């Protein structure tokens, strides 16, 4: 009997993880570029590849700034674009958990699909709200901007609800 339960547990755990990860799935629906640098980036399938960004400012639709707390170990909210061959992935830290998904630049638009996250408990309610809103935000980007096309240092996402997420470029991940 205990052998049967052990086997079931091994089979159920991966299935529960897959369901949990799928629960956060979403898509931008195609964020339009604003400005020459973003339009240039959107014309290349890997122009954001191997870049890492930190969320440094969140302006709400009414103009109020939102507090962006760091994780327990001081880790900031991050977004990293990775490309290897024809696989384009995003990952990062959303305040309490790590998240992952895919992205593409196609038809002049940026798509971020399936930002799924691990399900660690978030002890601080404000961080839990930030994380949920941030992951929802990644799935509702209306337009995006970059400060320049060569080596951008500033990335902005304008969300459909009116919020604006501003990112500063950080140390890029190594090229595979």
JOHUTA-V269574 format. One record per backbone hydrogen bond with DSSP energy under -1.0 kcal/mol. NH is the residue of the N-H (numbers start at 1). CO is the residue of the C=O. If there is no record, write none. Layout:
nh={NH | NH}
co={CO | CO}
This chain:
nh={5 | 6 | 7 | 8 | 9 | 10 | 11 | 12 | 13 | 16 | 17 | 18 | 19 | 20 | 21 | 22 | 23 | 24 | 25 | 31 | 32 | 34 | 39 | 40 | 41 | 42 | 44 | 47 | 50 | 51 | 53 | 54 | 55 | 56 | 57 | 59 | 60 | 63 | 66 | 71 | 74 | 78 | 79 | 80 | 81 | 82 | 84 | 87 | 89 | 90 | 91 | 92 | 94 | 99 | 100 | 101 | 102 | 103 | 104 | 106 | 109 | 110 | 111 | 113 | 114 | 116 | 116 | 118 | 128 | 129 | 130 | 131 | 132 | 133 | 134 | 135 | 136 | 137 | 138 | 140 | 142 | 143 | 144 | 145 | 147 | 155 | 156 | 157 | 158 | 159 | 160 | 162 | 164 | 165 | 166 | 167 | 168 | 169 | 170}
co={1 | 2 | 3 | 4 | 5 | 6 | 7 | 8 | 9 | 12 | 13 | 14 | 15 | 16 | 17 | 18 | 19 | 21 | 22 | 110 | 142 | 144 | 35 | 36 | 37 | 38 | 41 | 44 | 81 | 81 | 79 | 168 | 77 | 166 | 166 | 164 | 64 | 60 | 58 | 75 | 71 | 93 | 53 | 91 | 51 | 89 | 87 | 84 | 82 | 101 | 80 | 99 | 97 | 92 | 116 | 90 | 113 | 88 | 111 | 109 | 106 | 31 | 104 | 102 | 26 | 100 | 114 | 98 | 124 | 125 | 126 | 127 | 128 | 129 | 130 | 131 | 132 | 133 | 134 | 137 | 158 | 158 | 32 | 156 | 154 | 167 | 145 | 165 | 143 | 163 | 140 | 159 | 59 | 157 | 57 | 155 | 54 | 153 | 52}
